[in-house]
Amino acid sequence: MHVLSSKRETLESSTFIVPAFPLLGIFETMNRYMRIHSGAQQPHVDVRCCWRPLAEAVLAGKPIYVRPAVDNKPPLFELLNVAVAATGQYLLVFFVLVGFANAAIAILLWRICAQRDASRVGLVAGLLFLTSVPAAGGTVVNVRSFAIAAILLSLSVNDPIARGASIAVAGLFSQHAVFAIPALAYDRLRELDRDSGIRWLASFSFAGIGVVAVTFAFVYAVWGQASFHGAVYWSFGAAEKYTTNPVVPSLIGDTNRWMSALYHEALKHLILIVPATIVVQLALSDRDTRRPTLSTNAPVLTSALLALSMMAPLVVRAYRAYWLYPLPFLALLASVGYQEFFKATTE
């Protein structure tokens, strides 16, 4: 009876809370939009200097990825960028889309946990993520919200074609999504035997490569060879200059600024980092009979791997906005940590 009551309570909570995620996501981004609309703030510098001018140039007939319509974001984001500009309400539409993308991340966190009979962990993780988004600059027009949503969509499905296609979509919004590929592949391969694993990995790889090929082929078909070459260069070829810039706060560049930026930004996310770190330590440490294991089916190992791998962009640039990449996985781990804490205090 207690188990049935607990499941019913969780279901009722999900029915109430999950629909609130889009409302919270939209509220956060529209709050930013209204401040811009009133003149209290300006749009993000990337919007002013790169994305909106590129979209307007393309709509005026200029080929994409050829000057003046040049940017270092992959084609899927640029296609969305142009489509949003075509509506005539660039900022409004983009802020709504970013709000929905952030909400989708929260909903997918819940869904991933609910698939493993850990719905309550997912609900708390979604709330922790959304309440932490403003501190990571996730309410501005950005590529990261869309990429992370696609990464979590990939994690939420087991089919290799769907998982490969989803992570490819993520990478076509932000190149940093490639850091999630090993963890997403390992999440499934560790449960399969050798032959099944090889077949799964082949399907996963071909699906991802296929989505990327179709997207770049679309650029070639619509704008021609120069745009295709530009898309390849700005999506992949420009990475070396980006990662080796000596004047930005990075491990390779200005190390002192990098360490200072990491420290100050990490302080904003201690509510996630501290419990997440404790959960990982508990999961990895040896336990004796007096020390119970984590009482959850939530994907702790995969979340830890994704949190770690998605911190890789912070090595390249210790920007506030790059904290958005590991944020959902830290939120999931932190949710497990808070569940374990409250369980221990009530026993």
Secondary structure per residue as TSV (DSSP state, phi and psi in degrees):
chain	resnum	aa	ss	phi	psi
A	1	M	-	360.0	-40.1
A	2	H	H	-63.7	-41.2
A	3	V	H	-64.4	-44.7
A	4	L	H	-63.2	-40.8
A	5	S	H	-64.0	-41.4
A	6	S	H	-63.7	-42.9
A	7	K	H	-65.9	-39.3
A	8	R	H	-65.8	-40.2
A	9	E	H	-62.8	-42.5
A	10	T	H	-64.8	-41.4
A	11	L	H	-62.4	-42.9
A	12	E	H	-65.5	-39.3
A	13	S	H	-63.2	-42.5
A	14	S	H	-62.5	-42.7
A	15	T	H	-60.4	-32.3
A	16	F	H	-86.6	-42.3
A	17	I	H	-83.9	-44.0
A	18	V	T	-57.1	-44.2
A	19	P	T	-63.4	-18.5
A	20	A	H	-78.6	-17.8
A	21	F	H	-59.1	-48.1
A	22	P	H	-60.3	-37.1
A	23	L	H	-62.9	-43.9
A	24	L	H	-67.9	-41.9
A	25	G	H	-61.4	-45.1
A	26	I	H	-67.6	-40.1
A	27	F	H	-58.2	-43.1
A	28	E	H	-65.1	-44.4
A	29	T	H	-75.1	-35.3
A	30	M	H	-70.6	-28.8
A	31	N	H	-61.2	-41.9
A	32	R	H	-65.8	-43.4
A	33	Y	H	-60.5	-43.4
A	34	M	H	-65.4	-35.0
A	35	R	H	-67.2	-37.2
A	36	I	H	-68.2	-43.8
A	37	H	H	-61.8	-33.3
A	38	S	T	-83.7	-8.0
A	39	G	T	91.0	1.8
A	40	A	S	-73.0	-26.4
A	41	Q	S	-138.1	165.3
A	42	Q	-	-106.8	155.6
A	43	P	-	-59.7	158.9
A	44	H	-	-56.2	147.9
A	45	V	H	-58.0	-34.9
A	46	D	H	-64.1	-35.0
A	47	V	I	-66.7	-46.1
A	48	R	I	-69.9	-40.2
A	49	C	I	-99.6	-22.2
A	50	C	I	-123.7	-64.5
A	51	W	I	-71.3	-47.5
A	52	R	H	-68.6	-44.6
A	53	P	H	-58.8	-39.2
A	54	L	H	-61.5	-48.1
A	55	A	H	-61.9	-41.5
A	56	E	H	-67.0	-35.9
A	57	A	H	-65.9	-42.4
A	58	V	H	-65.2	-42.8
A	59	L	H	-65.9	-24.1
A	60	A	T	-83.9	-1.1
A	61	G	T	109.2	-0.1
A	62	K	-	-77.9	144.7
A	63	P	-	-72.1	141.2
A	64	I	T	-71.0	148.0
A	65	Y	T	65.0	16.8
A	66	V	B	-126.3	132.7
A	67	R	T	-55.0	134.9
A	68	P	T	-92.2	3.2
A	69	A	B	-92.2	65.2
A	70	V	-	-120.2	137.6
A	71	D	-	-159.6	158.3
A	72	N	S	-95.7	20.4
A	73	K	S	-95.1	149.1
A	74	P	-	-66.4	166.8
A	75	P	H	-60.7	-37.8
A	76	L	H	-64.1	-39.4
A	77	F	H	-66.8	-41.7
A	78	E	H	-66.0	-35.0
A	79	L	H	-65.0	-42.1
A	80	L	H	-63.4	-41.2
A	81	N	H	-57.5	-45.9
A	82	V	H	-67.3	-41.9
A	83	A	H	-62.2	-40.5
A	84	V	H	-66.0	-41.9
A	85	A	H	-62.2	-32.4
A	86	A	H	-67.1	-18.1
A	87	T	T	-73.8	-19.7
A	88	G	T	83.9	-3.8
A	89	Q	-	-126.9	64.1
A	90	Y	H	-55.5	-58.2
A	91	L	H	-66.2	-45.4
A	92	L	H	-58.9	-49.6
A	93	V	H	-65.1	-42.2
A	94	F	H	-65.9	-40.9
A	95	F	H	-65.0	-37.5
A	96	V	H	-64.0	-44.3
A	97	L	H	-64.2	-41.3
A	98	V	H	-64.9	-39.7
A	99	G	H	-60.8	-43.0
A	100	F	H	-67.5	-36.6
A	101	A	H	-63.9	-43.5
A	102	N	H	-62.7	-40.7
A	103	A	H	-64.7	-38.7
A	104	A	H	-62.0	-36.8
A	105	I	H	-61.2	-46.1
A	106	A	H	-62.8	-42.9
A	107	I	H	-65.2	-40.2
A	108	L	H	-68.0	-34.5
A	109	L	H	-59.5	-44.3
A	110	W	H	-63.9	-44.6
A	111	R	H	-64.0	-43.0
A	112	I	H	-60.0	-42.0
A	113	C	H	-73.1	-38.8
A	114	A	H	-63.1	-33.8
A	115	Q	T	-61.9	-23.3
A	116	R	T	-108.3	20.4
A	117	D	T	60.7	39.1
A	118	A	-	-132.6	48.2
A	119	S	H	-58.5	-41.0
A	120	R	H	-64.7	-39.1
A	121	V	H	-59.8	-42.0
A	122	G	H	-65.4	-38.8
A	123	L	H	-62.7	-47.9
A	124	V	H	-65.3	-39.0
A	125	A	H	-60.9	-43.4
A	126	G	H	-61.2	-42.8
A	127	L	H	-67.0	-42.5
A	128	L	H	-61.1	-41.1
A	129	F	H	-63.4	-51.9
A	130	L	H	-63.2	-36.7
A	131	T	H	-74.1	-17.4
A	132	S	H	-95.1	-11.7
A	133	V	T	-57.9	-46.4
A	134	P	G	-58.3	-36.9
A	135	A	G	-66.5	-22.1
A	136	A	G	-100.6	11.6
A	137	G	T	69.2	25.7
A	138	G	T	-85.2	5.4
A	139	T	T	-99.3	-1.4
A	140	V	S	-87.3	168.8
A	141	V	S	-65.9	120.3
A	142	N	-	-153.5	163.0
A	143	V	S	-86.8	-24.7
A	144	R	H	-65.1	-39.4
A	145	S	H	-58.9	-42.0
A	146	F	H	-69.5	-41.8
A	147	A	H	-64.1	-43.4
A	148	I	H	-66.3	-39.6
A	149	A	H	-58.8	-40.9
A	150	A	H	-69.6	-35.1
A	151	I	H	-62.2	-45.8
A	152	L	H	-68.4	-34.3
A	153	L	H	-61.4	-41.1
A	154	S	H	-60.9	-42.8
A	155	L	H	-67.0	-27.9
A	156	S	H	-78.7	-10.8
A	157	V	-	-117.0	146.4
A	158	N	-	-97.9	-25.0
A	159	D	-	-59.6	128.7
A	160	P	H	-63.4	-35.0
A	161	I	H	-67.7	-46.0
A	162	A	H	-64.8	-40.6
A	163	R	H	-67.7	-43.4
A	164	G	H	-65.4	-41.7
A	165	A	H	-64.9	-39.6
A	166	S	H	-66.5	-43.2
A	167	I	H	-70.7	-28.2
A	168	A	H	-66.1	-41.7
A	169	V	H	-59.5	-42.8
A	170	A	H	-58.6	-45.0
A	171	G	H	-67.5	-24.6
A	172	L	T	-82.5	-6.1
A	173	F	T	-97.7	-42.2
A	174	S	-	-145.4	127.7
A	175	Q	G	-59.9	-26.3
A	176	H	G	-64.6	-15.5
A	177	A	G	-63.4	-20.2
A	178	V	G	-61.7	-24.7
A	179	F	G	-66.3	-18.3
A	180	A	G	-84.6	-15.0
A	181	I	H	-59.3	-48.8
A	182	P	H	-58.2	-42.8
A	183	A	H	-67.2	-39.1
A	184	L	H	-66.9	-38.0
A	185	A	H	-69.8	-45.3
A	186	Y	H	-62.2	-35.1
A	187	D	H	-54.5	-35.3
A	188	R	H	-95.5	-39.4
A	189	L	H	-63.5	-31.6
A	190	R	T	-68.3	-13.3
A	191	E	T	-100.1	-2.1
A	192	L	S	-114.1	154.9
A	193	D	-	-77.8	177.2
A	194	R	H	-59.8	-50.3
A	195	D	H	-65.5	-45.8
A	196	S	H	-63.3	-37.6
A	197	G	H	-64.2	-40.7
A	198	I	H	-64.5	-43.7
A	199	R	H	-63.8	-42.9
A	200	W	H	-62.6	-45.6
A	201	L	H	-64.9	-36.9
A	202	A	H	-64.6	-45.7
A	203	S	H	-63.9	-42.2
A	204	F	H	-59.3	-46.6
A	205	S	H	-68.5	-46.9
A	206	F	H	-64.1	-36.8
A	207	A	H	-63.9	-45.4
A	208	G	H	-64.3	-46.3
A	209	I	H	-62.8	-37.9
A	210	G	H	-62.6	-43.7
A	211	V	H	-63.9	-42.5
A	212	V	H	-63.3	-44.1
A	213	A	H	-63.0	-43.3
A	214	V	H	-63.4	-40.7
A	215	T	H	-64.9	-46.2
A	216	F	H	-69.4	-32.5
A	217	A	H	-64.5	-34.9
A	218	F	H	-63.4	-42.8
A	219	V	H	-59.9	-43.5
A	220	Y	H	-63.1	-43.9
A	221	A	H	-66.3	-35.6
A	222	V	H	-86.9	-41.9
A	223	W	H	-116.6	-9.3
A	224	G	-	98.3	-176.7
A	225	Q	H	-65.8	-40.6
A	226	A	H	-62.3	-40.6
A	227	S	H	-68.2	-37.6
A	228	F	H	-62.1	-47.6
A	229	H	H	-62.7	-39.7
A	230	G	H	-64.1	-39.9
A	231	A	H	-62.8	-42.5
A	232	V	H	-65.6	-44.3
A	233	Y	I	-65.3	-50.7
A	234	W	I	-72.4	-22.1
A	235	S	I	-84.0	-32.6
A	236	F	I	-126.2	-47.2
A	237	G	I	-67.0	-27.9
A	238	A	T	-81.1	-2.7
A	239	A	H	-62.7	-36.5
A	240	E	H	-62.2	-46.3
A	241	K	H	-64.4	-35.6
A	242	Y	H	-67.3	-42.9
A	243	T	H	-80.8	-18.3
A	244	T	T	-109.1	14.2
A	245	N	-	-61.5	120.7
A	246	P	T	-81.2	-6.9
A	247	V	T	-108.6	-0.1
A	248	V	S	-96.1	160.6
A	249	P	S	-71.8	92.2
A	250	S	S	-146.0	168.5
A	251	L	S	-65.5	-28.1
A	252	I	S	-87.8	-34.2
A	253	G	S	-93.0	-117.8
A	254	D	-	-79.4	93.8
A	255	T	H	-66.1	-37.9
A	256	N	H	-64.4	-45.0
A	257	R	H	-64.8	-36.4
A	258	W	H	-62.0	-48.6
A	259	M	H	-65.4	-40.3
A	260	S	H	-64.7	-43.4
A	261	A	H	-65.7	-42.5
A	262	L	H	-59.5	-44.7
A	263	Y	H	-62.8	-49.9
A	264	H	H	-68.6	-36.0
A	265	E	H	-74.4	-35.5
A	266	A	H	-62.6	-33.4
A	267	L	H	-59.3	-30.6
A	268	K	T	-72.0	-17.8
A	269	H	T	-117.9	21.5
A	270	L	H	-61.8	-29.7
A	271	I	H	-62.4	-21.3
A	272	L	H	-100.9	-43.2
A	273	I	H	-65.2	-43.4
A	274	V	H	-63.6	-55.8
A	275	P	H	-65.2	-33.6
A	276	A	H	-63.7	-41.9
A	277	T	H	-64.3	-40.6
A	278	I	H	-63.9	-41.9
A	279	V	H	-62.8	-44.4
A	280	V	H	-62.8	-41.5
A	281	Q	H	-62.6	-42.0
A	282	L	H	-64.7	-39.6
A	283	A	H	-68.5	-30.5
A	284	L	H	-92.2	-23.1
A	285	S	S	-79.0	157.6
A	286	D	-	-73.1	145.0
A	287	R	-	-123.6	141.3
A	288	D	-	-101.0	-177.0
A	289	T	T	-66.4	-20.5
A	290	R	T	-87.8	-3.0
A	291	R	S	-120.8	103.1
A	292	P	-	-70.0	153.8
A	293	T	-	-75.3	169.4
A	294	L	-	-62.0	130.1
A	295	S	-	-91.7	61.8
A	296	T	-	-151.7	151.8
A	297	N	-	-99.4	3.0
A	298	A	S	-60.0	149.2
A	299	P	-	-74.7	75.9
A	300	V	H	-65.3	-48.5
A	301	L	H	-62.2	-49.0
A	302	T	H	-62.9	-40.7
A	303	S	H	-63.5	-39.8
A	304	A	H	-64.7	-42.3
A	305	L	H	-64.4	-41.2
A	306	L	H	-69.4	-39.6
A	307	A	H	-60.8	-43.9
A	308	L	H	-66.9	-46.5
A	309	S	H	-67.3	-34.6
A	310	M	T	-82.3	0.9
A	311	M	T	-85.9	-7.9
A	312	A	H	-55.6	-40.6
A	313	P	H	-58.3	-26.2
A	314	L	H	-70.4	-20.0
A	315	V	H	-72.5	-36.9
A	316	V	H	-75.0	-46.1
A	317	R	-	-144.5	120.1
A	318	A	-	-85.0	57.3
A	319	Y	-	-86.5	148.9
A	320	R	G	-54.4	-43.4
A	321	A	G	-64.6	-27.3
A	322	Y	G	-72.7	-13.0
A	323	W	G	-67.8	-17.0
A	324	L	G	-65.1	-28.9
A	325	Y	T	-61.2	-51.7
A	326	P	T	-83.9	-6.5
A	327	L	H	-56.3	-47.3
A	328	P	H	-63.9	-32.8
A	329	F	H	-77.2	-35.1
A	330	L	H	-64.7	-37.7
A	331	A	H	-63.9	-40.4
A	332	L	H	-65.7	-45.4
A	333	L	H	-64.0	-40.1
A	334	A	H	-64.7	-37.5
A	335	S	H	-60.9	-42.1
A	336	V	H	-61.2	-42.4
A	337	G	H	-61.6	-44.3
A	338	Y	H	-67.0	-36.3
A	339	Q	H	-62.6	-43.9
A	340	E	H	-64.8	-37.6
A	341	F	H	-65.0	-49.0
A	342	F	H	-68.4	-31.7
A	343	K	H	-65.0	-42.0
A	344	A	H	-66.1	-35.4
A	345	T	H	-75.7	-19.8
A	346	T	H	-96.5	-7.1
A	347	E	-	-87.8	360.0
